């Protein structure tokens, strides 16, 4: 019996499907958090930070 026969009979494709579902869920959460309306002010302030000479900020 070959290793490929053993691995094929183990039915491990379920793990790949679970991993894909987790990846899609994480991707959706990140996209929603990124494009949420409340985050617009934060992104605007961060985009102006390198050019703001009047109110210099130290990076985290």
C-alpha positions as CSV (number, residue, x, y, z in Angstrom):
1,X,0.0,0.0,0.0
2,X,1.3,3.4,-1.0
3,X,1.2,6.6,1.1
4,X,-1.0,8.3,-1.5
5,X,-3.6,5.5,-1.0
6,X,-3.5,6.0,2.7
7,X,-3.8,9.8,2.5
8,X,-6.6,9.5,-0.1
9,X,-8.6,7.2,2.1
10,X,-8.2,9.5,5.1
11,X,-10.7,12.0,3.6
12,X,-8.7,15.1,4.6
13,X,-10.4,17.4,2.2
14,X,-12.8,18.5,5.0
15,X,-9.9,20.4,6.5
16,X,-9.3,22.4,3.3
17,X,-13.0,23.3,3.1
18,X,-13.0,24.5,6.8
19,X,-9.9,26.5,6.1
20,X,-11.5,28.2,3.1
21,X,-14.6,29.1,5.1
22,X,-12.5,30.6,7.9
23,X,-10.4,32.6,5.4
24,X,-13.5,34.0,3.7
25,X,-15.1,34.9,7.1
26,X,-11.9,36.7,8.2
27,X,-11.7,38.5,4.8
28,X,-15.3,39.7,5.1
29,X,-14.8,40.9,8.6
30,X,-11.6,42.9,7.6
31,X,-13.4,44.4,4.6
32,X,-16.4,45.5,6.7
33,X,-14.1,47.0,9.4
34,X,-12.1,48.8,6.7
35,X,-15.0,50.4,4.9
36,X,-17.2,51.1,7.9
37,X,-18.5,54.7,7.9
38,X,-17.0,55.4,11.3
39,X,-13.5,54.7,10.2
40,X,-13.4,57.5,7.6
41,X,-12.2,60.1,10.0
42,X,-9.4,57.9,11.2
43,X,-8.2,57.2,7.7
44,X,-8.4,60.9,6.7
45,X,-6.3,61.9,9.7
46,X,-3.7,59.2,9.0
47,X,-3.5,60.2,5.4
48,X,-2.7,63.9,6.3
49,X,-0.2,63.0,9.1
50,X,2.9,63.1,6.9
51,X,2.1,66.5,5.6
52,X,0.8,68.2,8.8
53,X,3.4,70.7,10.0
54,X,1.2,72.5,12.3
55,X,0.2,69.6,14.5
56,X,3.1,67.0,14.3
57,X,2.3,63.6,15.6
58,X,4.6,60.9,16.8
59,X,4.0,57.5,15.3
60,X,2.9,54.7,17.6
